[in-house]
Amino acid sequence: MGRVFFKSRASEPADLAFVRSFAGEGPRAQASAGLVFFWAGLLYGLQTLVYAAIEAHWLRIVPPFGLWLAIGPTLPFLAVIGYVAWRDRKGKGGVATRALTASYTSAGLMNLVIAVTFGGLALSRQSTAIWLLYPAVICAMQGAVWYAASLIRRRLWLGIVSAGWFVTTLALTLLMSQVAAYLLWLGLALLGLMAVPGYVMMRIAAREGAVTKGEPATGAVSDPQAAREDLAFIQTLVNRGDQVQMSGGLLLLCGGLLYGLQCLVHGLDMSGGIRLPPLGHLINGVLPTLLFLIVLGIVLWRDRHKTHANAGSRALNAAFGGVGLANLFMNVVFGYTAFTQKTWLIWMLYPITLCALMGAGWYVAAVAKRKLWPALVCAGWFATACLLAARVETPGYLLILSGALALLMALPGYLLMRFDARRSA
């Protein structure tokens, strides 16, 4: 992997302990995640199947038991969460564990924001379709997470789970008018795509943990050449991070400015501040995307000779690929539902979902980098999602979205570019 120069031989054990902590923490974190997945899929999958039976008139529940059915799975699931937290309370909390915990926490935060916004709109508009969109969106997010995991770990079964979640997303979208079939499919998906993979993760973690326990202590350096290769590997992760940050910052800056200006023009037109002719609407709808594609092409051409063979680049590419796939499927979900329901409100839920997704991404960045400003950006995106839900179908909706794109996308993109330029100098 290239030569690595050490300041002192004494620093090798500490550096190697950091490197090998990834292997040591991986099985523990995977076992905890698998346990949570298993019980969440089992409990909520069975609950959903019972609701499907009730909706199909195969089963009848009297009111007291209906309440227990609604809250029953949550009580044992909270006990599982408490047990996992207690069991891992003495964990070292290294880089790998912190990143994995941040990912799951961000997914939980996004889940909460979407549940609150969609639930509030469903109640205020008396729309079952809006509430039924919520599980479809979460399934698309699950597909993105498992897709990224399949590319990072290079395991076929993870890719199959990802494909299953994306198929479930499409199936739920098509079955929204048939609630019993919708709930039946969702219940089976929770059992087959969450509980079963959770059990598999626990089994794999147990096997990997047994292998890890048989290895020498992390402080012992038995092979100096292997030590240098391990440290060179970590160095490539750091170097690649700077390169990716520069390109990502440029794309965020241009995307925030172009689409922020687009939303601003549309918002001013809706509020009566300006009057766009039909040609103006066409230009404002198409031009920002054309310009952004030009910028994207320039970035790809500039980075064409950069290799992406290391794990850091593979993880980043997998994450962006998963988000892109989720975005594609959410376009189908919201577009098809808006068309079949004949309401513009459904389509306006799409930006709310994207804002929640951006907030989840910046939460992971804040925890990983341990910086305050990414946390502020994260909070801004989650607040924007709630504000958009409150101002949906008003001119202020697009004005809020325009301001968020400028302050929470373009400005952070500029800051990323500045930080990278400072390090390069």
N, C-alpha and C positions, 0 to 999 in steps of 0.2 A: 504493500500500500504506500510505499514511499518511506523516506527517512524521517525519523522523529528525533529531535534534539531535546535532551533533558537538562533542566537547570541543575539537578543533583540526583544522584542515584537514590538518595533517601526518599525522594518524592514519589518513586515508582509504586510502592505498596499502597499509598493513599489513593493515587490515581487509579490503580487497578481495582481497588475496593469500590470506587465509584462506578467503573465500567461494569464490574461483575454484579453490582447491585441490581442491574437490570434483570439479569437471569434469576437472581434470588427473589426479587419482588414480583416478577411476572407470575409464577404459579400461585402465590398468595392472593394477588389482586384478581387473577382469573377465577380462582375458586370462589371468592366473595361475590364477584359479578355473576358467576354461574348459579350460585345459591339463590341470589335475588331474582334472576331471570326465571329459574325453575318454579319458585313459589308464586311469583307474579303471574306467569303464564298459566299455572295450574289453577290458582284460586279464581282469577278473573276470567279465565277461559270457561271454567265450569259455571260461573255466575252468568256469563253471556249465553251459554247454551240453555240454561234454565229460562232466561228471558226469551230466547227464541222459541222454546216450547210453549211458554205462556202466550206469546204473540200468535203462534200457530194454533192456539186453542187445544193443545195436547195436554196442558197442565193448567190447573187453577190454584192460585195462591190467595188465601184470605189476608186481610190487612195486616195483622200483627206479624205474620211470616213474611209479608212483602217488605216490611221495614228491615227485618233481619237479613233478608236476601240482599238488600241494598247496601247495608253496612257490614255484613258478615265477613266478606273476604278482606276488607281493609284491616280489621282487628288482628287476625293472625299475620297478615303481611307486615304490619307495623312491628309485631313481635320479631319477625325475621330480620327486619332492618335493625332493630335494637340489638339483636344477638350478633349480627355481623359487625356492627359498630363496636360492641363490647369485645368481641373476639380479636378485632384488629386494633384495639386501643393502644397496644404497645408496639405497633408497627413503626418502622423507621421513617416512613413517609418520604422516601426518596423520590427521584425524578419520575421514574416510571409510574409509581403508585400515585403521585400527585397529579400527573397528567391524566391517568385513567379515571381517577376520582372526579377531576374537573370535567371530563367529557360526560360522565354519567350525570353529574350535577347540572351541567348546562342543558342536557336533554330534559331533565326534570323541570328546570326553570322554564324552558320553552313550552313544555307540556302544560305547565300551570298557566302561563300567559295566554296560550291558545284556548285552554279550557275556560278561562274567565271571559275573554273577549267574545268567543263564539257562543258561550252559554248566555252571556248578557244579551247579545243580539238576538239569539234564538227566542229568549223569553220576551224581549221587548217587541219583536216582530211576529211572535207566535208562529215561528217557522221551524218545523221539524227538519227540513232539508239542511238548514244551517248547522243544527246540532249533529246531524248524521255526517256532515263533512269532517267533523273533528277526528273520528277514528281513521278516516281515509288519509288525512294529512299526517297523523302520527305513524301510520303504516308506511307512508312514503319516507318519513324520517328514519324509521327502522331499517328500511331497505338501504338507505344511504350509509348508515352506520355499519351494517354488515358487509356492504360492498367495499368500504374502506378497509375493514378488517380482513377481507379476503385477499386484497391486494398486498397489504402489509405482511400478513402471515403466510401468504401463498398457500392457502388451503382450499381445496375444491368445495368442501362441505359448507364453508362459510359463504362462498359464492352462491351455492344452491339456496341457502337460507335467505340471502339478499334477494335473489330472483323470486322466491316465494312471497316476500313482503311486497315487492312491486306488483306481482300478479294479484295479490290481495287488494292492493290499492285500486287497481282497475276494476276488480270484481265488485268491491264495495261501491264504487262509483256507479256501476251499471245496475246494482241491486237496491238503490236507495228508495225506489218506489215499492219494493217488496221487503218490508221490514223483517219478516220472519226469516227469509232466506239470507238477508243481510246479517242478522245476528248469528245465524247458524254458521255462516262462513267465517265471521269474525271470531267466534268462539273456538272453532277448529283451528284457525290460524294462531290464536294465542297458545293453544296446546301444542301444535306441531312446530311452530316457528319461534316460540319463546321458551316454553317449558322443556321441550326435548333438547334444543341447543344448550339450555342452561345446565341440564344434566350431563350432556357431553362435555361441556366446559369443566365441570367439576371433576369428571373422570380424567380428562387430559391433565388438569392441574395436579391431581393426585399423583399421576404417573411422572410428570415433570418434576414435582416436588421431591419425589423419591430419588430421582436421578441427581437433583441439585444437592440433596443432603449427603450424597456419596462423594461429592467433589471436595478438593482441599479447601482450607480456609481462604477467604478472600484476600487476606494479607500476605499469604505465602505466594511467592513468585517462583514457579518451577521452571518456566521457559521464558528467558529474556526476549527472544525473538517474538514469541506470541504476545508478550507484554507490549512490545513496540507496535505490533500490528493492531492490537486492541486500541491503543492510544491514538494511532493514526486514523483509525475508524472514527473515533469520537471527534478528532480534529476536522475530518471531512464533513461531519454533520454541522459543525459550527460554521465552517466556511461556506457551505451550501446555503445555510440559513441567511447569510448576508446577501447572497446573490438573489435568492427568491424574494427577500424583503424589498429590494429595490424595484424589481419588476412588479410585484404585487402592489407596492405603494403607488406606482405610476398608473396602474389600471384602476385602483380605487379613486385616485384623484380625478382622472378623466371621466370615469363612470359617474362619480358623484356630481361633477360639474355639468356634464351633458344631460343626464336624466333629471337632475335637480332643476335645470333651466327648462326642460321640457314640461315637468309638472307645474312649474311656476307659470308658464305661459298658458297651459290648460286651466289652471286655477283662476288666473286673472280673467280668462275668457268666460268661465262659468259664473264668476262674480260680477261680470259686467264692466270690469276695468278696461278691457280691450275687446274688440270684435274681430275675430279671425274669419276670413272667407274660407270656403271649402278647400281651396288650394293651400291656404295657410295651415289648416288642420292636417292636411296630408303631409306637408313639409315638416311640421312639428312632430308628427308621429313617426316619420321615417328617418329624417336626417340625423338625430342623435345616435341611432343604432348604426347607421352607415359610418359615421365618424368614429364611433367606438370600435367598430370592426377594423377600421384602418389602424387605430392605435394598437389594437390587439395583434394585428399582422406585423406591425413594426417591432413590438416586443418579442414576438415569436421568432422573427428573423434575426433580431439582435442576439437572442439567446440560443440560436440554432446549434452552435458548436459546444454548448455546455452539456456535460454528461449528467445523467440522472440515475446512475446505477446504485448509489448508496441508499441506505435505509431511510435517511432523513428526507431525501427528495422523493423516494417512493411513497413515504407516508403522506407528504404534502400533496403530491399528485393524486393519491387515493382519496384524500379528504375533499379536494376540490372536485374530483370526478364524482364522488358520492353526492355532493351538494348539487352538482350540475344535473345528475340523474333525478334527484328528488325534485329539483326545480322543473324539469321536463314533465315528470308525472303530475306535479301539482298544477301545471298549466292545463293538462288534460282533465284533471279532476274538476277544477274550477270552471274551465271553459265549457266542458260538457254539461255540468250541473247548471250553469247559468243559462245555457241554451235550452235545456229541457224544462227548466223552471220558468223561463221567460222573465228573468229578473236581473237587472244590472247589479243589484246588491251583492249577489253571490260572487261576481267577478271582483268586486271591490274588497272582498275578504282576502284576496290573493296577496296584495301588498302588506296586509297585517301579518300574514304568515311569514313573509320574507323578512319583515322587521324582527319578528321573534327569532327567526333563524340567524340573522346577523347578530342579535344579542347573545345567542348561545355561543356563536363562534368567538366573539370578543371576550366572553367570560373565560373560555379556555385559554385565550391569549393572556388575559390578566393574571390567571393563576400560574400559568407556565412561566411568564416573564417576571411576576411579582412586581408589577408596576401599577401606579395609581391611574394613569390616564387611560389604559385599555379598559379598566373597570368602569370609569366614567362613561366611556363610549358604550360599553355593554348596558349600563343602566339607561343611557339615552335611547338605545334601540328598543328596550323593553317598554320604556315610558311612551315612546312613539307608537308602538303597537296599541297600547291602551288608549292613547289620544285619538288615533285613527278610528278605533272602534266607536268612540264617543261622538265623533264628528263625521261618521260615514254618511254618504249621500248629501253632503253640503260642500260649498266651495272651499271652506276651510280645510277639508280633507286633503286636497291636493296641495294647498299651501303648506300644511304641516309636513307632508311627505317631501315637498321641495326643500324645506329648511333642514329636515333630517338628512337628506342626501348630501347637502352641502356641508353641514356641521359634523355629521357622524360617518361620512364616507370620504368626501373629498379632503377635508381637513386631516383626518387620521392618515390618509394616503400621503399627503404632503409631509406629515411628521415622520412617517416611515422612510421616505426618501431622504429627508434631512438627516435622520439618525444614521442611515447607511452611508451617506456622503461624509459625515463626520468621522465614522469609523475608518472609511477608506483613506481619508486624509491623515 
